[in-house]
Amino acid sequence: MIAAILRLRRHATALSFASAAVFAAMTVLEFFYFRRLSGGLSSLDLRFWGFSESEGFAWVAGLGRLGAETILVWHYLTFDLIFPALLSATLVSLILKAGDRLPRFAAHSDRLRAILALALVLPYAIADYAENLVVARILSDPPSAGAEAMALASGLIVAKFAFLAAPVVVIGAFAIAAARRSRALQR
């Protein structure tokens, strides 16, 4: 497993393009199709700071039964089923690739580097899939969705984006440190 995780760094560019393509497809669907289904309301997935119970129920009501089924099939059972795993693999690959340019990070064992990269990304993936499950449950049976389900979905969306910030910040910090090191070596 460690070897498979470490091999991801070789595919960082391909994974980045694949993640960007899936994200672009999801964004196009959101702005040109899903918003029309909900009467102009943004999907719960895009509410970075969460949402209130009334906002969540307004979105579900705006969708209606047919709209909820459409989003369930075309978002949660297709794109959002693969996107968290694809983005997680991309983030792990970028952490490892950027970290390889730093002597202190590269000096650690392969196992430790793989575990560190995975530990930074795994909370995001778990939160994203958990949020997807809760929202899919709400969409599949809106009448049984209660305030607790909406609160849980809102909290998981906020957690997902907070957890996503950690690997992004680490990748940025690694890239900046590697650029500074490269400039220092050129002097």
N, C-alpha and C positions, 0 to 999 in steps of 0.2 A: 504494500500500500504506500509506503514512504517513497519508493521508487516511482510509482505512478504519479504521486503528488509532485515530486521533483521534476518529472518529465513535462509537467504543465508549462514550465517556464519556456520551453522550446516552442510552445504554441501560443505564446502571449499575443502576438499580432493577429493570428487567425481567430483566437477566442475574442479578442477585442472587437474585430469586425463583425463576428457572429452576434455578439451581445448588442452592438450598436444596431445591427439590422433588425433583430427581434424587438429591441426597444423602439426603433423607428416605426415598425409595423404596429406595435401596441399604441403608440402615440397617434398615428394616423387613424386607427380605429376609434380611439377615444374622442378625438376632436371632430372627426367627420361622420361618425356613426353613433357611438354610444351616447354622446351628449344630446343628439336629436331624440334618441329613445327616451331619455329621462327629462325631456323638456328643458334642456340647457344646463342641467346640474352636472357638476364634475363627479366622476367616479370616486368612491371612497378611497381607493388606492392612491389618489393624487392629493389627498388632504393631509399634507405633511404634519400639521399640528393637531391632527385628530378632528373629531366632529362631535357635535352634541347628539343626543338621542333623537331630537326632533329633526335635525338635519339628515341623519341616517334614514329615518323613516320617510322623510320627504323624498329622498332619492329613490328608495324602494317603491314608494307609491307612484312617483313620476314614471318609473319604468313600466309599471303594470306587469301582469303575468308574462306576456309575450316578450317584453323587453328584458325582464329578469332572466328568462330562459335563454335569450339570445346572448346576453353578457356572460351568463354561466357557461354556455358552450363555447363562445368565441373568445372569451378571455380566460376564465378560470380553469377550464378544462383543456385549453390548448396553449396559448402563449404563456400564461402565468403559471402553467405547470412546468414548463422548461426554463423560463427566464431566471428564476432564483438560482437554480443549479448552474446554469450557463454563466450568469454574472459572478457567482461564487468562484467557479473555476477560473474565470478571467481575473478576478481580484487576487486569488492565490498565485496565479502565474505572474502577475505584475509585481506582487510583493517579492516573490523569489527572484525575478529578473532584476528588479531595481536593487534588491539587497545584495545580489551577487557583485555589484559594482562597489560595494562598501567592504573594506577588509575586515572590519570587526564583525559584521554580520556573516560574511563568507567564511570566517574562521570557525564558526560553530559547526557542529556535525550536521550531516544531511538530515538526520532524524529530527534534531532540534529545530532546524530551519523550517522543515515541513510542518512540524507541530505548531510552531509559532504562527506561520502563515494560516494554517487551518484554524487555529484558535482565534485569530483575528476576524475570520470570515464566517465561521460557523454560527455565531449568535445571530447575524443578519439572516442567514439562510433559514434557520429555525423559526425566527420571528416572521419572516415572509411567508413561509409555508403554513405556519399556524394562523396567520391573518387570512391567508387564502381559504383555509378550511372554514374559518368562522364566517367569512363573507359568503362563501359558496353555500354554506348551510342557511344563512339568512335568505339568500336569493332562491334557494330550492324550496323553502317553505316559509314565505314571508309572514303568514299569520301567526306562526309559532315563535317568531323572533321577538324576543323581549328586550327590555332595557339592559339586562345583563349582557346579552349577545352584542348589542350595539356598543356598550361600554368596552367590552373585551376587544371587539374589532378596532375601535378607535385607539385603545391603548397599544394594541399590537402594531398598528400602522405607525404610530409615533415611535415605538421601540424599534421597528424595522429601519426607519430612517436614521435613528440615533446610532444603531449598530452598524449601519452602512457607512456612516461618517468615519468610524474608526479605521477601517482598512484604507479608505480613500486618503485620510490624513497621513497614515503611515507611508503609503505609496508616494504621496507628495513630498513628505519629509525625506524619504530615501532618495528621490530624484534630485531634490535640492542639494542634499549632502553630497551626492555623487557628482553633481555639476560643480560644486565648490571644490571638491577634491581634485577633479580634473583640471580646473583652472589653476589651482595651487601647484599641481605637478608640471604644468606648462610653463610656469614662471622660472 
